[in-house]
Amino acid sequence: MTGVIKMIKESFSSRLRKALEMRGVSQSELSKRTGIGKSSISTYLKGEYKAKQDKVNLLSTALNVSPAWLMGYDVPMVPGTKSEERNYDILQSKKERYVNMKQLLSTKSLITHMKGKGIHFDIINEQEAMHFLSEHNYYFKLASYRKNYDKVPFGKKQGQYINLDFAYLKDLSTIDFKLRYLILQMCLDIEHSLKSTILHDMETNPNEDGYKIVSLWDDSLSYRAKVNRYLKNSYSHNLGKYNPEYPAWVLFELISFGELCKFVDCYNSNYPKRLPFDAKALYPIRDIRNAAAHNACLINNVREDYGRKPNATLLKFLQSHNVPKRIRVSKLSNKPIHDFCCLLLLYPQIVKSEFLRKNRKRDLLKILQRMRRHANYYTKNKAITTTFEFILKMFFFIKSRY
């Protein structure tokens, strides 16, 4: 260490404990080797006292480590090499990861695990629950809905869920499943209608020929390059003959829903006030559409605050219907709730087909009725009941537009 100031990396107690473990030496054995009392060694390990230099020298000699390393300095454990300590740290890291890994359990063991977490099987018995997990769902997805419930904070049942029956989890997962299917149907309707709306508007837009907006949207050619990369495996691969000068009506057959949302936003920015809806509200719809398409849970934690600002048009709509600020803030801070409300609001503004609007109105009424089928399950869960009420009110405000 001559001429160089080394930094303290670990405490003396931590290094002593590490050296004992690596050398396989007990406290008693170390006491015999050094002549230092067992009580003193114990206080060193607890971090209550730090050994004086003469004791450090005895300990380092007995454990075959560098005195400076034992004192916590950032130096090799044994002069000339760091490999021994590095190998030890890697081994410890692997041990820690193994301890933290979840064990793959059988369906029967999962039922036992849930009971240990305070989940009851009063409405649906254990045999029925095993059948549901084996045939209709899987534990990781079903168990995610437990985030809607509180745990016992202290006492003998600390960490167990409060007022949670397996039937509640099953019901929430079923509602979520039906909700995802409805969202995908609504988004397919929106995707088709967006394309029709933009193309029809271009017909009356004197500044647009279907090529100009493509150049404005994709001035760097990055989107068209992406289209070309995947064109070979596309069902519309024959449209590659238009490359690179794709007109909008051809490009619409090749881009994703997310890219379409960006295209519409670009069109709205370049030709403001021509579209009858808020183009920025398409992004939350894109997000919930993607979540539903990937079969992600939506109502597994209705209490979570995502810390995002709500869409201005949605906020204004709720304000106009005198929804209290406390409720707006509470519910719209949850992204799945916020995004679904954006979908409800924009759908009738974008989709002009009376047939489609009538069908989706019927489907929405069905899902809302399904939410209330087992209302008694959630009487003690304010987060779930108020969320269902909020969605119901949102639909009530807007159903006349469907």
C-alpha positions in Angstrom: 0.0 0.0 0.0 3.0 2.3 -0.2 2.2 5.6 -1.7 -1.4 4.7 -2.5 -4.4 5.3 -0.2 -6.8 2.3 -0.4 -10.5 2.7 0.3 -12.5 0.7 2.9 -14.7 -1.7 1.0 -16.2 -3.8 3.8 -16.3 -3.8 7.5 -13.8 -5.8 9.6 -16.5 -8.0 11.0 -17.8 -8.8 7.5 -14.3 -9.7 6.3 -13.6 -11.8 9.4 -16.8 -13.8 8.9 -16.0 -14.3 5.2 -12.5 -15.6 6.0 -13.8 -18.0 8.7 -16.3 -19.4 6.2 -13.8 -19.7 3.3 -11.1 -21.4 5.5 -13.7 -23.6 7.2 -12.5 -22.5 10.7 -14.8 -22.3 13.7 -14.5 -19.5 16.3 -13.2 -22.0 18.8 -10.5 -23.2 16.4 -9.5 -19.6 15.7 -9.3 -18.9 19.4 -6.8 -21.8 19.8 -4.7 -20.7 16.8 -4.4 -17.1 17.9 -4.7 -17.1 21.7 -7.5 -14.6 21.4 -10.5 -15.3 23.7 -13.7 -16.7 22.1 -15.7 -13.8 23.6 -13.4 -11.3 21.9 -13.8 -13.0 18.6 -17.6 -13.0 19.1 -17.6 -9.2 19.6 -15.5 -8.8 16.5 -18.0 -10.8 14.4 -20.9 -8.8 15.8 -19.2 -5.6 14.9 -19.2 -4.4 18.5 -15.4 -4.0 18.6 -12.6 -3.8 16.0 -9.4 -5.7 16.7 -6.2 -3.7 17.4 -3.3 -4.1 14.9 -1.5 -6.8 16.9 -4.7 -8.9 17.0 -5.3 -8.3 13.3 -1.9 -9.6 12.5 -2.6 -12.8 14.6 -5.9 -13.3 12.9 -4.6 -12.7 9.4 -1.8 -15.2 9.9 -4.1 -17.8 11.3 -6.5 -17.4 8.4 -3.9 -16.9 5.7 -5.2 -13.6 4.5 -3.7 -10.1 4.1 -4.0 -7.9 7.2 -5.1 -5.0 5.1 -7.8 -7.1 3.4 -9.0 -8.3 6.9 -9.3 -4.7 8.0 -11.7 -4.1 5.1 -9.4 -2.4 2.5 -9.9 -2.8 -1.2 -6.8 -5.1 -1.7 -6.4 -8.7 -2.7 -7.4 -11.3 0.0 -4.0 -12.9 -0.4 -1.3 -10.7 -1.8 -0.8 -11.3 -5.6 -4.3 -12.6 -6.5 -7.9 -11.7 -6.2 -9.3 -14.9 -7.7 -10.0 -16.7 -4.5 -12.2 -13.9 -3.1 -13.9 -13.5 -6.5 -14.7 -17.2 -6.8 -16.1 -17.0 -3.3 -18.3 -14.0 -4.1 -19.6 -15.7 -7.2 -20.4 -18.9 -5.3 -22.3 -16.8 -2.6 -24.2 -15.0 -5.3 -25.3 -18.3 -6.8 -26.4 -19.5 -3.4 -28.4 -16.4 -2.8 -30.1 -16.7 -6.2 -30.9 -20.3 -5.5 -32.5 -19.4 -2.2 -34.6 -16.8 -3.8 -35.8 -19.0 -6.6 -39.4 -20.2 -6.4 -40.0 -24.0 -6.2 -42.1 -25.6 -8.9 -45.1 -27.0 -7.0 -47.7 -29.6 -7.9 -51.4 -28.4 -8.1 -52.0 -30.1 -4.7 -49.0 -28.4 -3.2 -50.2 -25.0 -4.5 -53.5 -25.5 -2.7 -51.6 -26.1 0.5 -49.4 -23.0 -0.3 -52.5 -20.8 -0.7 -54.0 -22.1 2.5 -50.8 -21.1 4.2 -51.3 -17.6 2.7 -54.7 -17.3 4.4 -56.7 -18.1 1.2 -60.0 -19.9 2.0 -61.8 -22.6 0.2 -65.3 -22.1 1.6 -67.2 -21.3 -1.6 -65.2 -23.5 -3.9 -63.7 -26.6 -2.2 -60.1 -27.8 -2.7 -61.0 -30.5 -5.2 -62.9 -28.0 -7.4 -60.0 -25.5 -7.1 -57.5 -28.2 -8.2 -59.7 -28.9 -11.2 -59.9 -25.2 -12.1 -56.1 -24.8 -11.8 -55.5 -28.0 -13.8 -57.9 -27.4 -16.7 -58.8 -23.7 -16.9 -56.0 -21.5 -15.5 -52.6 -21.6 -13.9 -51.5 -20.5 -10.5 -49.2 -17.6 -11.4 -51.9 -15.8 -13.3 -54.7 -16.6 -10.9 -52.7 -15.6 -7.8 -51.9 -12.2 -9.3 -55.4 -11.0 -8.4 -54.6 -11.4 -4.7 -52.8 -8.0 -5.0 -56.3 -6.5 -4.6 -56.4 -7.7 -1.0 -54.7 -6.6 2.1 -52.6 -8.8 4.4 -52.7 -9.1 8.2 -50.0 -6.6 9.4 -49.0 -8.3 12.6 -49.8 -11.1 15.0 -50.0 -14.8 14.5 -51.5 -14.5 11.1 -49.1 -11.8 9.9 -48.7 -11.9 6.1 -51.9 -13.8 5.5 -54.6 -12.4 3.2 -57.6 -10.8 4.8 -61.1 -12.0 3.6 -59.8 -13.8 0.5 -61.5 -16.9 -0.8 -60.3 -18.9 -3.8 -63.7 -18.2 -5.5 -62.9 -14.5 -5.5 -59.7 -15.1 -7.4 -61.5 -17.3 -9.9 -64.2 -14.8 -10.4 -61.8 -11.9 -11.0 -59.8 -14.0 -13.5 -62.9 -14.9 -15.4 -64.1 -11.3 -15.6 -60.6 -10.3 -16.8 -60.6 -13.0 -19.4 -63.9 -11.8 -20.9 -62.7 -8.2 -20.7 -59.6 -8.9 -22.7 -61.6 -10.5 -25.5 -64.0 -7.5 -25.6 -61.1 -5.0 -25.7 -59.6 -6.9 -28.7 -62.9 -6.8 -30.5 -63.3 -3.1 -29.9 -59.7 -2.3 -31.0 -60.2 -4.3 -34.2 -63.2 -2.1 -34.9 -61.2 1.0 -34.1 -58.3 0.0 -36.3 -60.5 -0.6 -39.3 -62.5 2.7 -38.7 -59.3 4.7 -38.2 -58.0 3.7 -41.6 -61.4 4.5 -43.3 -61.7 7.8 -41.5 -58.2 9.0 -42.6 -58.6 7.9 -46.2 -62.0 9.5 -46.5 -60.7 12.7 -45.0 -57.8 12.7 -47.5 -60.4 12.8 -50.3 -61.6 16.2 -49.1 -58.2 17.5 -48.0 -56.8 19.8 -50.8 -53.3 19.5 -49.3 -53.0 15.8 -49.3 -52.5 13.1 -52.0 -51.8 10.1 -49.8 -48.1 10.3 -50.4 -47.2 13.6 -48.7 -48.4 12.4 -45.2 -46.4 9.2 -45.5 -43.3 11.3 -46.1 -44.1 13.6 -43.2 -44.7 10.6 -40.9 -41.7 8.7 -42.1 -39.2 11.3 -43.2 -36.3 9.1 -42.1 -37.7 6.0 -43.9 -37.3 4.0 -40.7 -40.9 2.8 -40.6 -40.8 1.7 -44.3 -37.5 0.0 -43.6 -39.2 -2.0 -40.8 -42.1 -2.9 -43.1 -39.6 -4.1 -45.7 -37.8 -6.3 -43.2 -40.9 -8.2 -42.4 -42.5 -8.1 -45.8 -41.3 -11.5 -46.9 -43.3 -13.3 -44.2 -46.3 -11.0 -44.4 -49.6 -12.1 -45.9 -49.5 -8.9 -47.9 -46.0 -9.5 -49.3 -47.1 -8.7 -52.8 -47.5 -5.0 -51.7 -43.8 -4.7 -51.6 -43.9 -3.6 -55.3 -44.8 -0.1 -54.0 -41.6 0.2 -52.1 -40.4 2.8 -51.2 -43.2 5.2 -52.4 -46.0 3.6 -50.4 -49.3 5.6 -50.6 -51.2 5.7 -47.3 -53.8 3.2 -48.4 -51.1 0.6 -49.1 -49.1 1.4 -46.0 -52.2 0.9 -43.8 -52.2 -2.8 -44.8 -48.6 -3.2 -43.6 -48.1 -1.3 -40.4 -49.0 -2.4 -36.8 -51.8 -0.9 -34.7 -49.2 1.1 -32.7 -47.7 2.5 -35.9 -51.1 3.4 -37.1 -51.8 5.4 -33.9 -48.6 7.4 -34.6 -49.6 7.9 -38.2 -53.0 9.3 -37.1 -51.4 11.5 -34.6 -49.0 12.8 -37.3 -52.0 13.5 -39.6 -53.8 15.3 -36.9 -50.7 17.5 -36.1 -50.3 18.4 -39.8 -54.0 18.9 -40.5 -55.5 20.0 -37.1 -59.2 20.0 -36.4 -60.1 17.7 -39.2 -60.5 14.6 -37.1 -63.5 14.3 -34.7 -61.5 12.8 -31.8 -58.4 13.3 -29.7 -55.5 11.5 -31.5 -53.4 11.5 -28.3 -56.0 9.3 -26.6 -55.1 6.6 -29.1 -51.9 5.8 -27.2 -53.7 4.5 -24.1 -55.9 2.4 -26.3 -52.8 1.0 -28.0 -51.4 0.0 -24.6 -54.5 -1.8 -23.4 -54.9 -3.4 -26.8 -51.4 -4.8 -26.6 -51.8 -6.0 -23.1 -55.0 -7.8 -24.0 -53.4 -9.3 -27.1 -50.6 -10.7 -24.9 -53.2 -12.1 -22.5 -51.9 -9.9 -19.6 -53.9 -9.4 -16.5 -55.7 -6.1 -16.3 -57.6 -6.0 -13.0 -55.1 -7.9 -10.9 -54.2 -4.7 -8.9 -56.8 -2.0 -9.2 -55.1 -0.1 -6.4 -51.8 0.5 -8.1 -50.8 4.1 -8.8 -48.8 4.2 -12.1 -47.9 7.9 -11.5 -48.9 9.1 -14.9 -50.9 12.1 -16.0 -54.4 11.2 -17.3 -55.5 12.0 -20.8 -56.8 15.6 -21.0 -59.9 14.8 -23.0 -60.9 12.0 -20.7 -60.3 14.2 -17.7 -62.5 17.0 -19.1 -65.2 14.5 -19.9 -65.4 13.2 -16.3 -65.3 16.8 -15.0 -68.2 17.7 -17.2 -70.2 14.9 -15.5 -69.3 16.1 -12.1 -67.1 13.2 -11.1 -65.4 14.3 -7.9 -61.7 15.1 -8.2 -60.9 12.5 -5.4 -62.4 9.7 -7.5 -60.9 10.9 -10.8 -57.4 11.0 -9.2 -57.8 7.7 -7.5 -59.1 5.7 -10.5 -57.3 7.3 -13.4 -53.9 6.9 -11.7 -54.4 3.1 -12.4 -53.3 2.6 -16.0 -55.6 -0.3 -17.0 -58.6 1.6 -15.6 -57.5 4.8 -17.3 -56.8 3.1 -20.7 -60.1 1.3 -20.7 -62.0 4.5 -20.0 -60.1 6.1 -23.0 -61.3 3.1 -25.1 -64.9 3.6 -23.9 -64.8 7.3 -24.7 -63.2 7.2 -28.2 -64.9 4.1 -29.6 -68.2 5.8 -30.6 -66.2 8.9 -31.8 -64.2 6.7 -34.2 -66.4 3.8 -35.1 -69.3 5.1 -37.3 -70.9 1.7 -38.1 -74.3 1.6 -36.2 -74.1 -2.2 -36.4 -70.7 -2.4 -34.7 -71.7 0.2 -32.0 -74.9 -1.7 -31.3 -73.0 -5.0 -30.9 -70.3 -3.5 -28.7 -72.9 -1.8 -26.5 -74.5 -5.2 -26.0 -71.2 -6.8 -25.2 -70.3 -4.0 -22.7 -73.6 -4.5 -20.9 -72.9 -8.2 -20.7 -69.5 -7.6 -19.1 -70.9 -5.1 -16.7 -73.6 -7.5 -15.7 -70.9 -10.2 -15.3 -69.0 -7.9 -12.9 -72.0 -7.7 -10.7 -73.0 -11.4 -10.7 -71.1 -12.1 -7.5 -71.2 -8.6 -6.0 -71.4 -10.2 -2.6 -67.9 -11.5 -3.0 -66.5 -8.0 -2.9 -68.6 -6.1 -0.3 -65.6 -5.9 2.0 -63.2 -4.9 -0.7 -63.6 -1.2 -1.4 -61.0 -1.1 -4.1 -62.8 -3.6 -6.3 -66.4 -2.4 -5.6 -65.5 1.3 -6.3 -63.7 0.3 -9.5 -66.6 -1.6 -10.8 -68.9 1.3 -9.9 -66.6 3.8 -11.6 -66.5 1.7 -14.9 -70.3 1.4 -14.7 -70.7 5.2 -14.3 -68.3 5.8 -17.2 -70.4 3.6 -19.4 -73.7 5.2 -18.2 -72.3 8.6 -19.2 -71.5 7.5 -22.7 -73.8 4.7 -23.6 -76.2 7.0 -25.6 -73.3 7.5 -28.1 -73.2 3.8 -28.9 
